[in-house]
Amino acid sequence: MTTRTIKASEFKAKCLQLMDEVNASGETLTVTKNGKPVVEVRPVVRKRRSLLGLHKGLGETRGDIISPVLEDDWEAFR
């Protein structure tokens, strides 16, 4: 990631525009006051959700899933 430096007075005048730019580009913006870094503005990094458990609760279990299956129990064999 790249870092850009900007004076506090310029940041104050263009705050909303600069926030949009930081969000779009992903770069960090360092705001300085009297030539010294005061604050950094960077985009929020959202943690991606895991695919594990994505469909939890959407399935349904019917009947006995523990006992062995006999050929007579399958509808396809009828």
mmCIF file of the N, C-alpha and C atoms, coordinates in Angstrom:
data_MODEL
# 
_entry.id   MODEL 
# 
loop_
_atom_site.group_PDB 
_atom_site.id 
_atom_site.type_symbol 
_atom_site.label_atom_id 
_atom_site.label_alt_id 
_atom_site.label_comp_id 
_atom_site.label_asym_id 
_atom_site.label_entity_id 
_atom_site.label_seq_id 
_atom_site.pdbx_PDB_ins_code 
_atom_site.Cartn_x 
_atom_site.Cartn_y 
_atom_site.Cartn_z 
_atom_site.occupancy 
_atom_site.B_iso_or_equiv 
_atom_site.pdbx_formal_charge 
_atom_site.auth_seq_id 
_atom_site.auth_comp_id 
_atom_site.auth_asym_id 
_atom_site.auth_atom_id 
_atom_site.pdbx_PDB_model_num 
ATOM 1   N N  . MET A 1 1  ? 0.831   -1.187  0.000  1.00 0.00 ? 1  MET A N  1 
ATOM 2   C CA . MET A 1 1  ? 0.000   0.000   0.000  1.00 0.00 ? 1  MET A CA 1 
ATOM 3   C C  . MET A 1 1  ? 0.875   1.249   0.000  1.00 0.00 ? 1  MET A C  1 
ATOM 4   N N  . THR A 1 2  ? 0.417   2.252   -0.701 1.00 0.00 ? 2  THR A N  1 
ATOM 5   C CA . THR A 1 2  ? 1.164   3.490   -0.769 1.00 0.00 ? 2  THR A CA 1 
ATOM 6   C C  . THR A 1 2  ? 0.642   4.470   0.267  1.00 0.00 ? 2  THR A C  1 
ATOM 7   N N  . THR A 1 3  ? 1.483   5.441   0.606  1.00 0.00 ? 3  THR A N  1 
ATOM 8   C CA . THR A 1 3  ? 1.098   6.475   1.562  1.00 0.00 ? 3  THR A CA 1 
ATOM 9   C C  . THR A 1 3  ? 1.274   7.839   0.912  1.00 0.00 ? 3  THR A C  1 
ATOM 10  N N  . ARG A 1 4  ? 0.276   8.663   1.064  1.00 0.00 ? 4  ARG A N  1 
ATOM 11  C CA . ARG A 1 4  ? 0.320   10.025  0.544  1.00 0.00 ? 4  ARG A CA 1 
ATOM 12  C C  . ARG A 1 4  ? 0.251   10.973  1.726  1.00 0.00 ? 4  ARG A C  1 
ATOM 13  N N  . THR A 1 5  ? 0.976   12.095  1.661  1.00 0.00 ? 5  THR A N  1 
ATOM 14  C CA . THR A 1 5  ? 0.988   13.070  2.745  1.00 0.00 ? 5  THR A CA 1 
ATOM 15  C C  . THR A 1 5  ? 0.281   14.342  2.288  1.00 0.00 ? 5  THR A C  1 
ATOM 16  N N  . ILE A 1 6  ? -0.486  14.938  3.214  1.00 0.00 ? 6  ILE A N  1 
ATOM 17  C CA . ILE A 1 6  ? -1.250  16.140  2.885  1.00 0.00 ? 6  ILE A CA 1 
ATOM 18  C C  . ILE A 1 6  ? -1.292  17.044  4.119  1.00 0.00 ? 6  ILE A C  1 
ATOM 19  N N  . LYS A 1 7  ? -1.306  18.348  3.898  1.00 0.00 ? 7  LYS A N  1 
ATOM 20  C CA . LYS A 1 7  ? -1.387  19.315  5.002  1.00 0.00 ? 7  LYS A CA 1 
ATOM 21  C C  . LYS A 1 7  ? -2.803  19.305  5.578  1.00 0.00 ? 7  LYS A C  1 
ATOM 22  N N  . ALA A 1 8  ? -2.906  19.605  6.866  1.00 0.00 ? 8  ALA A N  1 
ATOM 23  C CA . ALA A 1 8  ? -4.194  19.599  7.559  1.00 0.00 ? 8  ALA A CA 1 
ATOM 24  C C  . ALA A 1 8  ? -5.167  20.596  6.932  1.00 0.00 ? 8  ALA A C  1 
ATOM 25  N N  . SER A 1 9  ? -4.666  21.758  6.517  1.00 0.00 ? 9  SER A N  1 
ATOM 26  C CA . SER A 1 9  ? -5.542  22.771  5.915  1.00 0.00 ? 9  SER A CA 1 
ATOM 27  C C  . SER A 1 9  ? -6.155  22.265  4.602  1.00 0.00 ? 9  SER A C  1 
ATOM 28  N N  . GLU A 1 10 ? -5.357  21.534  3.806  1.00 0.00 ? 10 GLU A N  1 
ATOM 29  C CA . GLU A 1 10 ? -5.875  20.975  2.555  1.00 0.00 ? 10 GLU A CA 1 
ATOM 30  C C  . GLU A 1 10 ? -6.854  19.839  2.837  1.00 0.00 ? 10 GLU A C  1 
ATOM 31  N N  . PHE A 1 11 ? -6.539  19.029  3.857  1.00 0.00 ? 11 PHE A N  1 
ATOM 32  C CA . PHE A 1 11 ? -7.449  17.949  4.232  1.00 0.00 ? 11 PHE A CA 1 
ATOM 33  C C  . PHE A 1 11 ? -8.797  18.507  4.686  1.00 0.00 ? 11 PHE A C  1 
ATOM 34  N N  . LYS A 1 12 ? -8.749  19.583  5.461  1.00 0.00 ? 12 LYS A N  1 
ATOM 35  C CA . LYS A 1 12 ? -9.980  20.203  5.953  1.00 0.00 ? 12 LYS A CA 1 
ATOM 36  C C  . LYS A 1 12 ? -10.847 20.695  4.793  1.00 0.00 ? 12 LYS A C  1 
ATOM 37  N N  . ALA A 1 13 ? -10.231 21.259  3.779  1.00 0.00 ? 13 ALA A N  1 
ATOM 38  C CA . ALA A 1 13 ? -10.977 21.807  2.639  1.00 0.00 ? 13 ALA A CA 1 
ATOM 39  C C  . ALA A 1 13 ? -11.547 20.715  1.736  1.00 0.00 ? 13 ALA A C  1 
ATOM 40  N N  . LYS A 1 14 ? -10.864 19.547  1.664  1.00 0.00 ? 14 LYS A N  1 
ATOM 41  C CA . LYS A 1 14 ? -11.260 18.497  0.726  1.00 0.00 ? 14 LYS A CA 1 
ATOM 42  C C  . LYS A 1 14 ? -11.568 17.171  1.423  1.00 0.00 ? 14 LYS A C  1 
ATOM 43  N N  . CYS A 1 15 ? -11.976 17.219  2.652  1.00 0.00 ? 15 CYS A N  1 
ATOM 44  C CA . CYS A 1 15 ? -12.142 16.020  3.482  1.00 0.00 ? 15 CYS A CA 1 
ATOM 45  C C  . CYS A 1 15 ? -12.982 14.920  2.816  1.00 0.00 ? 15 CYS A C  1 
ATOM 46  N N  . LEU A 1 16 ? -14.189 15.230  2.398  1.00 0.00 ? 16 LEU A N  1 
ATOM 47  C CA . LEU A 1 16 ? -15.083 14.210  1.839  1.00 0.00 ? 16 LEU A CA 1 
ATOM 48  C C  . LEU A 1 16 ? -14.528 13.621  0.544  1.00 0.00 ? 16 LEU A C  1 
ATOM 49  N N  . GLN A 1 17 ? -13.966 14.464  -0.300 1.00 0.00 ? 17 GLN A N  1 
ATOM 50  C CA . GLN A 1 17 ? -13.370 13.994  -1.556 1.00 0.00 ? 17 GLN A CA 1 
ATOM 51  C C  . GLN A 1 17 ? -12.188 13.070  -1.262 1.00 0.00 ? 17 GLN A C  1 
ATOM 52  N N  . LEU A 1 18 ? -11.344 13.443  -0.301 1.00 0.00 ? 18 LEU A N  1 
ATOM 53  C CA . LEU A 1 18 ? -10.175 12.633  0.045  1.00 0.00 ? 18 LEU A CA 1 
ATOM 54  C C  . LEU A 1 18 ? -10.584 11.289  0.651  1.00 0.00 ? 18 LEU A C  1 
ATOM 55  N N  . MET A 1 19 ? -11.642 11.285  1.448  1.00 0.00 ? 19 MET A N  1 
ATOM 56  C CA . MET A 1 19 ? -12.114 10.020  2.021  1.00 0.00 ? 19 MET A CA 1 
ATOM 57  C C  . MET A 1 19 ? -12.587 9.083   0.916  1.00 0.00 ? 19 MET A C  1 
ATOM 58  N N  . ASP A 1 20 ? -13.281 9.612   -0.081 1.00 0.00 ? 20 ASP A N  1 
ATOM 59  C CA . ASP A 1 20 ? -13.715 8.790   -1.220 1.00 0.00 ? 20 ASP A CA 1 
ATOM 60  C C  . ASP A 1 20 ? -12.520 8.236   -1.985 1.00 0.00 ? 20 ASP A C  1 
ATOM 61  N N  . GLU A 1 21 ? -11.494 9.068   -2.185 1.00 0.00 ? 21 GLU A N  1 
ATOM 62  C CA . GLU A 1 21 ? -10.284 8.627   -2.889 1.00 0.00 ? 21 GLU A CA 1 
ATOM 63  C C  . GLU A 1 21 ? -9.567  7.521   -2.130 1.00 0.00 ? 21 GLU A C  1 
ATOM 64  N N  . VAL A 1 22 ? -9.451  7.674   -0.817 1.00 0.00 ? 22 VAL A N  1 
ATOM 65  C CA . VAL A 1 22 ? -8.792  6.661   0.018  1.00 0.00 ? 22 VAL A CA 1 
ATOM 66  C C  . VAL A 1 22 ? -9.570  5.353   -0.050 1.00 0.00 ? 22 VAL A C  1 
ATOM 67  N N  . ASN A 1 23 ? -10.870 5.432   0.012  1.00 0.00 ? 23 ASN A N  1 
ATOM 68  C CA . ASN A 1 23 ? -11.703 4.234   -0.053 1.00 0.00 ? 23 ASN A CA 1 
ATOM 69  C C  . ASN A 1 23 ? -11.553 3.522   -1.402 1.00 0.00 ? 23 ASN A C  1 
ATOM 70  N N  . ALA A 1 24 ? -11.507 4.287   -2.487 1.00 0.00 ? 24 ALA A N  1 
ATOM 71  C CA . ALA A 1 24 ? -11.413 3.703   -3.827 1.00 0.00 ? 24 ALA A CA 1 
ATOM 72  C C  . ALA A 1 24 ? -10.019 3.140   -4.119 1.00 0.00 ? 24 ALA A C  1 
ATOM 73  N N  . SER A 1 25 ? -8.975  3.863   -3.705 1.00 0.00 ? 25 SER A N  1 
ATOM 74  C CA . SER A 1 25 ? -7.608  3.460   -4.058 1.00 0.00 ? 25 SER A CA 1 
ATOM 75  C C  . SER A 1 25 ? -6.991  2.478   -3.066 1.00 0.00 ? 25 SER A C  1 
ATOM 76  N N  . GLY A 1 26 ? -7.436  2.527   -1.808 1.00 0.00 ? 26 GLY A N  1 
ATOM 77  C CA . GLY A 1 26 ? -6.863  1.656   -0.788 1.00 0.00 ? 26 GLY A CA 1 
ATOM 78  C C  . GLY A 1 26 ? -5.589  2.205   -0.177 1.00 0.00 ? 26 GLY A C  1 
ATOM 79  N N  . GLU A 1 27 ? -5.159  3.387   -0.611 1.00 0.00 ? 27 GLU A N  1 
ATOM 80  C CA . GLU A 1 27 ? -3.925  3.967   -0.075 1.00 0.00 ? 27 GLU A CA 1 
ATOM 81  C C  . GLU A 1 27 ? -4.179  4.640   1.269  1.00 0.00 ? 27 GLU A C  1 
ATOM 82  N N  . THR A 1 28 ? -3.097  4.799   2.034  1.00 0.00 ? 28 THR A N  1 
ATOM 83  C CA . THR A 1 28 ? -3.169  5.489   3.314  1.00 0.00 ? 28 THR A CA 1 
ATOM 84  C C  . THR A 1 28 ? -2.828  6.953   3.102  1.00 0.00 ? 28 THR A C  1 
ATOM 85  N N  . LEU A 1 29 ? -3.548  7.826   3.760  1.00 0.00 ? 29 LEU A N  1 
ATOM 86  C CA . LEU A 1 29 ? -3.334  9.263   3.662  1.00 0.00 ? 29 LEU A CA 1 
ATOM 87  C C  . LEU A 1 29 ? -2.852  9.753   5.021  1.00 0.00 ? 29 LEU A C  1 
ATOM 88  N N  . THR A 1 30 ? -1.671  10.374  5.069  1.00 0.00 ? 30 THR A N  1 
ATOM 89  C CA . THR A 1 30 ? -1.135  10.921  6.311  1.00 0.00 ? 30 THR A CA 1 
ATOM 90  C C  . THR A 1 30 ? -1.377  12.418  6.324  1.00 0.00 ? 30 THR A C  1 
ATOM 91  N N  . VAL A 1 31 ? -2.042  12.902  7.362  1.00 0.00 ? 31 VAL A N  1 
ATOM 92  C CA . VAL A 1 31 ? -2.345  14.323  7.497  1.00 0.00 ? 31 VAL A CA 1 
ATOM 93  C C  . VAL A 1 31 ? -1.300  14.928  8.428  1.00 0.00 ? 31 VAL A C  1 
ATOM 94  N N  . THR A 1 32 ? -0.681  16.040  7.981  1.00 0.00 ? 32 THR A N  1 
ATOM 95  C CA . THR A 1 32 ? 0.367   16.675  8.785  1.00 0.00 ? 32 THR A CA 1 
ATOM 96  C C  . THR A 1 32 ? -0.089  18.036  9.282  1.00 0.00 ? 32 THR A C  1 
ATOM 97  N N  . LYS A 1 33 ? 0.479   18.429  10.400 1.00 0.00 ? 33 LYS A N  1 
ATOM 98  C CA . LYS A 1 33 ? 0.227   19.752  10.974 1.00 0.00 ? 33 LYS A CA 1 
ATOM 99  C C  . LYS A 1 33 ? 1.596   20.315  11.347 1.00 0.00 ? 33 LYS A C  1 
ATOM 100 N N  . ASN A 1 34 ? 1.933   21.438  10.782 1.00 0.00 ? 34 ASN A N  1 
ATOM 101 C CA . ASN A 1 34 ? 3.258   22.046  10.962 1.00 0.00 ? 34 ASN A CA 1 
ATOM 102 C C  . ASN A 1 34 ? 4.370   21.080  10.549 1.00 0.00 ? 34 ASN A C  1 
ATOM 103 N N  . GLY A 1 35 ? 4.116   20.299  9.500  1.00 0.00 ? 35 GLY A N  1 
ATOM 104 C CA . GLY A 1 35 ? 5.119   19.397  8.958  1.00 0.00 ? 35 GLY A CA 1 
ATOM 105 C C  . GLY A 1 35 ? 5.270   18.079  9.700  1.00 0.00 ? 35 GLY A C  1 
ATOM 106 N N  . LYS A 1 36 ? 4.503   17.886  10.769 1.00 0.00 ? 36 LYS A N  1 
ATOM 107 C CA . LYS A 1 36 ? 4.599   16.649  11.545 1.00 0.00 ? 36 LYS A CA 1 
ATOM 108 C C  . LYS A 1 36 ? 3.340   15.805  11.333 1.00 0.00 ? 36 LYS A C  1 
ATOM 109 N N  . PRO A 1 37 ? 3.491   14.493  11.158 1.00 0.00 ? 37 PRO A N  1 
ATOM 110 C CA . PRO A 1 37 ? 2.321   13.625  10.984 1.00 0.00 ? 37 PRO A CA 1 
ATOM 111 C C  . PRO A 1 37 ? 1.440   13.645  12.231 1.00 0.00 ? 37 PRO A C  1 
ATOM 112 N N  . VAL A 1 38 ? 0.147   13.821  12.005 1.00 0.00 ? 38 VAL A N  1 
ATOM 113 C CA . VAL A 1 38 ? -0.805  13.885  13.117 1.00 0.00 ? 38 VAL A CA 1 
ATOM 114 C C  . VAL A 1 38 ? -1.761  12.699  13.098 1.00 0.00 ? 38 VAL A C  1 
ATOM 115 N N  . VAL A 1 39 ? -2.242  12.361  11.903 1.00 0.00 ? 39 VAL A N  1 
ATOM 116 C CA . VAL A 1 39 ? -3.242  11.307  11.792 1.00 0.00 ? 39 VAL A CA 1 
ATOM 117 C C  . VAL A 1 39 ? -3.111  10.613  10.442 1.00 0.00 ? 39 VAL A C  1 
ATOM 118 N N  . GLU A 1 40 ? -3.521  9.349   10.410 1.00 0.00 ? 40 GLU A N  1 
ATOM 119 C CA . GLU A 1 40 ? -3.564  8.608   9.155  1.00 0.00 ? 40 GLU A CA 1 
ATOM 120 C C  . GLU A 1 40 ? -5.011  8.265   8.839  1.00 0.00 ? 40 GLU A C  1 
ATOM 121 N N  . VAL A 1 41 ? -5.354  8.404   7.574  1.00 0.00 ? 41 VAL A N  1 
ATOM 122 C CA . VAL A 1 41 ? -6.688  8.027   7.099  1.00 0.00 ? 41 VAL A CA 1 
ATOM 123 C C  . VAL A 1 41 ? -6.475  6.846   6.156  1.00 0.00 ? 41 VAL A C  1 
ATOM 124 N N  . ARG A 1 42 ? -7.120  5.738   6.473  1.00 0.00 ? 42 ARG A N  1 
ATOM 125 C CA . ARG A 1 42 ? -6.985  4.541   5.630  1.00 0.00 ? 42 ARG A CA 1 
ATOM 126 C C  . ARG A 1 42 ? -8.340  3.877   5.504  1.00 0.00 ? 42 ARG A C  1 
ATOM 127 N N  . PRO A 1 43 ? -8.527  3.111   4.433  1.00 0.00 ? 43 PRO A N  1 
ATOM 128 C CA . PRO A 1 43 ? -9.825  2.447   4.248  1.00 0.00 ? 43 PRO A CA 1 
ATOM 129 C C  . PRO A 1 43 ? -10.025 1.347   5.281  1.00 0.00 ? 43 PRO A C  1 
ATOM 130 N N  . VAL A 1 44 ? -11.260 1.099   5.599  1.00 0.00 ? 44 VAL A N  1 
ATOM 131 C CA . VAL A 1 44 ? -11.609 0.020   6.517  1.00 0.00 ? 44 VAL A CA 1 
ATOM 132 C C  . VAL A 1 44 ? -11.424 -1.300  5.782  1.00 0.00 ? 44 VAL A C  1 
ATOM 133 N N  . VAL A 1 45 ? -10.726 -2.222  6.415  1.00 0.00 ? 45 VAL A N  1 
ATOM 134 C CA . VAL A 1 45 ? -10.537 -3.542  5.819  1.00 0.00 ? 45 VAL A CA 1 
ATOM 135 C C  . VAL A 1 45 ? -11.568 -4.456  6.448  1.00 0.00 ? 45 VAL A C  1 
ATOM 136 N N  . ARG A 1 46 ? -12.519 -4.865  5.637  1.00 0.00 ? 46 ARG A N  1 
ATOM 137 C CA . ARG A 1 46 ? -13.578 -5.741  6.146  1.00 0.00 ? 46 ARG A CA 1 
ATOM 138 C C  . ARG A 1 46 ? -13.125 -7.184  6.037  1.00 0.00 ? 46 ARG A C  1 
ATOM 139 N N  . LYS A 1 47 ? -13.302 -7.909  7.110  1.00 0.00 ? 47 LYS A N  1 
ATOM 140 C CA . LYS A 1 47 ? -12.927 -9.307  7.135  1.00 0.00 ? 47 LYS A CA 1 
ATOM 141 C C  . LYS A 1 47 ? -13.955 -10.106 6.336  1.00 0.00 ? 47 LYS A C  1 
ATOM 142 N N  . ARG A 1 48 ? -13.454 -10.936 5.441  1.00 0.00 ? 48 ARG A N  1 
ATOM 143 C CA . ARG A 1 48 ? -14.364 -11.763 4.653  1.00 0.00 ? 48 ARG A CA 1 
ATOM 144 C C  . ARG A 1 48 ? -14.954 -12.858 5.522  1.00 0.00 ? 48 ARG A C  1 
ATOM 145 N N  . ARG A 1 49 ? -16.206 -13.121 5.302  1.00 0.00 ? 49 ARG A N  1 
ATOM 146 C CA . ARG A 1 49 ? -16.875 -14.180 6.048  1.00 0.00 ? 49 ARG A CA 1 
ATOM 147 C C  . ARG A 1 49 ? -16.437 -15.531 5.515  1.00 0.00 ? 49 ARG A C  1 
ATOM 148 N N  . SER A 1 50 ? -16.313 -16.472 6.413  1.00 0.00 ? 50 SER A N  1 
ATOM 149 C CA . SER A 1 50 ? -15.942 -17.830 6.037  1.00 0.00 ? 50 SER A CA 1 
ATOM 150 C C  . SER A 1 50 ? -17.116 -18.513 5.342  1.00 0.00 ? 50 SER A C  1 
ATOM 151 N N  . LEU A 1 51 ? -16.811 -19.371 4.394  1.00 0.00 ? 51 LEU A N  1 
ATOM 152 C CA . LEU A 1 51 ? -17.861 -20.122 3.722  1.00 0.00 ? 51 LEU A CA 1 
ATOM 153 C C  . LEU A 1 51 ? -18.344 -21.283 4.581  1.00 0.00 ? 51 LEU A C  1 
ATOM 154 N N  . LEU A 1 52 ? -17.556 -21.642 5.602  1.00 0.00 ? 52 LEU A N  1 
ATOM 155 C CA . LEU A 1 52 ? -17.980 -22.713 6.493  1.00 0.00 ? 52 LEU A CA 1 
ATOM 156 C C  . LEU A 1 52 ? -19.210 -22.264 7.279  1.00 0.00 ? 52 LEU A C  1 
ATOM 157 N N  . GLY A 1 53 ? -20.217 -23.046 7.255  1.00 0.00 ? 53 GLY A N  1 
ATOM 158 C CA . GLY A 1 53 ? -21.448 -22.720 7.980  1.00 0.00 ? 53 GLY A CA 1 
ATOM 159 C C  . GLY A 1 53 ? -22.352 -21.757 7.253  1.00 0.00 ? 53 GLY A C  1 
ATOM 160 N N  . LEU A 1 54 ? -22.046 -21.450 6.013  1.00 0.00 ? 54 LEU A N  1 
ATOM 161 C CA . LEU A 1 54 ? -22.834 -20.490 5.251  1.00 0.00 ? 54 LEU A CA 1 
ATOM 162 C C  . LEU A 1 54 ? -24.295 -20.915 5.121  1.00 0.00 ? 54 LEU A C  1 
ATOM 163 N N  . HIS A 1 55 ? -24.540 -22.226 4.947  1.00 0.00 ? 55 HIS A N  1 
ATOM 164 C CA . HIS A 1 55 ? -25.899 -22.734 4.757  1.00 0.00 ? 55 HIS A CA 1 
ATOM 165 C C  . HIS A 1 55 ? -26.438 -23.420 6.011  1.00 0.00 ? 55 HIS A C  1 
ATOM 166 N N  . LYS A 1 56 ? -25.851 -23.119 7.153  1.00 0.00 ? 56 LYS A N  1 
ATOM 167 C CA . LYS A 1 56 ? -26.278 -23.737 8.406  1.00 0.00 ? 56 LYS A CA 1 
ATOM 168 C C  . LYS A 1 56 ? -27.754 -23.434 8.663  1.00 0.00 ? 56 LYS A C  1 
ATOM 169 N N  . GLY A 1 57 ? -28.487 -24.479 8.995  1.00 0.00 ? 57 GLY A N  1 
ATOM 170 C CA . GLY A 1 57 ? -29.900 -24.321 9.313  1.00 0.00 ? 57 GLY A CA 1 
ATOM 171 C C  . GLY A 1 57 ? -30.825 -24.359 8.106  1.00 0.00 ? 57 GLY A C  1 
ATOM 172 N N  . LEU A 1 58 ? -30.281 -24.452 6.916  1.00 0.00 ? 58 LEU A N  1 
ATOM 173 C CA . LEU A 1 58 ? -31.122 -24.465 5.722  1.00 0.00 ? 58 LEU A CA 1 
ATOM 174 C C  . LEU A 1 58 ? -31.499 -25.874 5.291  1.00 0.00 ? 58 LEU A C  1 
ATOM 175 N N  . GLY A 1 59 ? -30.766 -26.878 5.778  1.00 0.00 ? 59 GLY A N  1 
ATOM 176 C CA . GLY A 1 59 ? -31.054 -28.263 5.404  1.00 0.00 ? 59 GLY A CA 1 
ATOM 177 C C  . GLY A 1 59 ? -31.987 -28.923 6.405  1.00 0.00 ? 59 GLY A C  1 
ATOM 178 N N  . GLU A 1 60 ? -32.448 -30.095 6.046  1.00 0.00 ? 60 GLU A N  1 
ATOM 179 C CA . GLU A 1 60 ? -33.374 -30.818 6.918  1.00 0.00 ? 60 GLU A CA 1 
ATOM 180 C C  . GLU A 1 60 ? -33.003 -32.301 6.894  1.00 0.00 ? 60 GLU A C  1 
ATOM 181 N N  . THR A 1 61 ? -32.966 -32.918 8.068  1.00 0.00 ? 61 THR A N  1 
ATOM 182 C CA . THR A 1 61 ? -32.689 -34.342 8.169  1.00 0.00 ? 61 THR A CA 1 
ATOM 183 C C  . THR A 1 61 ? -34.002 -35.077 8.396  1.00 0.00 ? 61 THR A C  1 
ATOM 184 N N  . ARG A 1 62 ? -34.244 -36.069 7.559  1.00 0.00 ? 62 ARG A N  1 
ATOM 185 C CA . ARG A 1 62 ? -35.475 -36.843 7.685  1.00 0.00 ? 62 ARG A CA 1 
ATOM 186 C C  . ARG A 1 62 ? -35.126 -38.291 7.973  1.00 0.00 ? 62 ARG A C  1 
ATOM 187 N N  . GLY A 1 63 ? -35.775 -38.857 8.936  1.00 0.00 ? 63 GLY A N  1 
ATOM 188 C CA . GLY A 1 63 ? -35.599 -40.279 9.243  1.00 0.00 ? 63 GLY A CA 1 
ATOM 189 C C  . GLY A 1 63 ? -34.318 -40.557 9.999  1.00 0.00 ? 63 GLY A C  1 
ATOM 190 N N  . ASP A 1 64 ? -33.995 -41.826 10.058 1.00 0.00 ? 64 ASP A N  1 
ATOM 191 C CA . ASP A 1 64 ? -32.839 -42.311 10.796 1.00 0.00 ? 64 ASP A CA 1 
ATOM 192 C C  . ASP A 1 64 ? -31.606 -42.246 9.906  1.00 0.00 ? 64 ASP A C  1 
ATOM 193 N N  . ILE A 1 65 ? -30.608 -41.459 10.287 1.00 0.00 ? 65 ILE A N  1 
ATOM 194 C CA . ILE A 1 65 ? -29.404 -41.345 9.467  1.00 0.00 ? 65 ILE A CA 1 
ATOM 195 C C  . ILE A 1 65 ? -28.259 -42.192 10.015 1.00 0.00 ? 65 ILE A C  1 
ATOM 196 N N  . ILE A 1 66 ? -28.493 -42.930 11.095 1.00 0.00 ? 66 ILE A N  1 
ATOM 197 C CA . ILE A 1 66 ? -27.452 -43.727 11.733 1.00 0.00 ? 66 ILE A CA 1 
ATOM 198 C C  . ILE A 1 66 ? -27.489 -45.185 11.277 1.00 0.00 ? 66 ILE A C  1 
ATOM 199 N N  . SER A 1 67 ? -28.664 -45.754 11.215 1.00 0.00 ? 67 SER A N  1 
ATOM 200 C CA . SER A 1 67 ? -28.799 -47.177 10.882 1.00 0.00 ? 67 SER A CA 1 
ATOM 201 C C  . SER A 1 67 ? -28.429 -47.440 9.429  1.00 0.00 ? 67 SER A C  1 
ATOM 202 N N  . PRO A 1 68 ? -27.951 -48.672 9.142  1.00 0.00 ? 68 PRO A N  1 
ATOM 203 C CA . PRO A 1 68 ? -27.629 -49.011 7.751  1.00 0.00 ? 68 PRO A CA 1 
ATOM 204 C C  . PRO A 1 68 ? -28.893 -48.986 6.880  1.00 0.00 ? 68 PRO A C  1 
ATOM 205 N N  . VAL A 1 69 ? -28.701 -48.684 5.617  1.00 0.00 ? 69 VAL A N  1 
ATOM 206 C CA . VAL A 1 69 ? -29.816 -48.595 4.682  1.00 0.00 ? 69 VAL A CA 1 
ATOM 207 C C  . VAL A 1 69 ? -29.996 -49.946 4.005  1.00 0.00 ? 69 VAL A C  1 
ATOM 208 N N  . LEU A 1 70 ? -31.200 -50.438 4.000  1.00 0.00 ? 70 LEU A N  1 
ATOM 209 C CA . LEU A 1 70 ? -31.524 -51.676 3.310  1.00 0.00 ? 70 LEU A CA 1 
ATOM 210 C C  . LEU A 1 70 ? -32.113 -51.318 1.950  1.00 0.00 ? 70 LEU A C  1 
ATOM 211 N N  . GLU A 1 71 ? -31.944 -52.205 0.986  1.00 0.00 ? 71 GLU A N  1 
ATOM 212 C CA . GLU A 1 71 ? -32.458 -51.915 -0.351 1.00 0.00 ? 71 GLU A CA 1 
ATOM 213 C C  . GLU A 1 71 ? -33.964 -51.696 -0.348 1.00 0.00 ? 71 GLU A C  1 
ATOM 214 N N  . ASP A 1 72 ? -34.689 -52.350 0.583  1.00 0.00 ? 72 ASP A N  1 
ATOM 215 C CA . ASP A 1 72 ? -36.131 -52.208 0.646  1.00 0.00 ? 72 ASP A CA 1 
ATOM 216 C C  . ASP A 1 72 ? -36.540 -50.798 1.087  1.00 0.00 ? 72 ASP A C  1 
ATOM 217 N N  . ASP A 1 73 ? -35.636 -50.064 1.751  1.00 0.00 ? 73 ASP A N  1 
ATOM 218 C CA . ASP A 1 73 ? -35.977 -48.754 2.275  1.00 0.00 ? 73 ASP A CA 1 
ATOM 219 C C  . ASP A 1 73 ? -35.913 -47.640 1.225  1.00 0.00 ? 73 ASP A C  1 
ATOM 220 N N  . TRP A 1 74 ? -35.278 -47.892 0.095  1.00 0.00 ? 74 TRP A N  1 
ATOM 221 C CA . TRP A 1 74 ? -35.129 -46.857 -0.922 1.00 0.00 ? 74 TRP A CA 1 
ATOM 222 C C  . TRP A 1 74 ? -36.340 -46.836 -1.853 1.00 0.00 ? 74 TRP A C  1 
ATOM 223 N N  . GLU A 1 75 ? -36.888 -45.664 -2.056 1.00 0.00 ? 75 GLU A N  1 
ATOM 224 C CA . GLU A 1 75 ? -38.015 -45.530 -2.975 1.00 0.00 ? 75 GLU A CA 1 
ATOM 225 C C  . GLU A 1 75 ? -37.608 -45.873 -4.402 1.00 0.00 ? 75 GLU A C  1 
ATOM 226 N N  . ALA A 1 76 ? -36.356 -45.639 -4.752 1.00 0.00 ? 76 ALA A N  1 
ATOM 227 C CA . ALA A 1 76 ? -35.892 -45.894 -6.112 1.00 0.00 ? 76 ALA A CA 1 
ATOM 228 C C  . ALA A 1 76 ? -35.933 -47.370 -6.457 1.00 0.00 ? 76 ALA A C  1 
ATOM 229 N N  . PHE A 1 77 ? -35.838 -48.250 -5.457 1.00 0.00 ? 77 PHE A N  1 
ATOM 230 C CA . PHE A 1 77 ? -35.852 -49.680 -5.699 1.00 0.00 ? 77 PHE A CA 1 
ATOM 231 C C  . PHE A 1 77 ? -37.268 -50.233 -5.809 1.00 0.00 ? 77 PHE A C  1 
ATOM 232 N N  . ARG A 1 78 ? -38.274 -49.463 -5.545 1.00 0.00 ? 78 ARG A N  1 
ATOM 233 C CA . ARG A 1 78 ? -39.664 -49.915 -5.586 1.00 0.00 ? 78 ARG A CA 1 
ATOM 234 C C  . ARG A 1 78 ? -40.215 -49.870 -6.970 1.00 0.00 ? 78 ARG A C  1 
# 
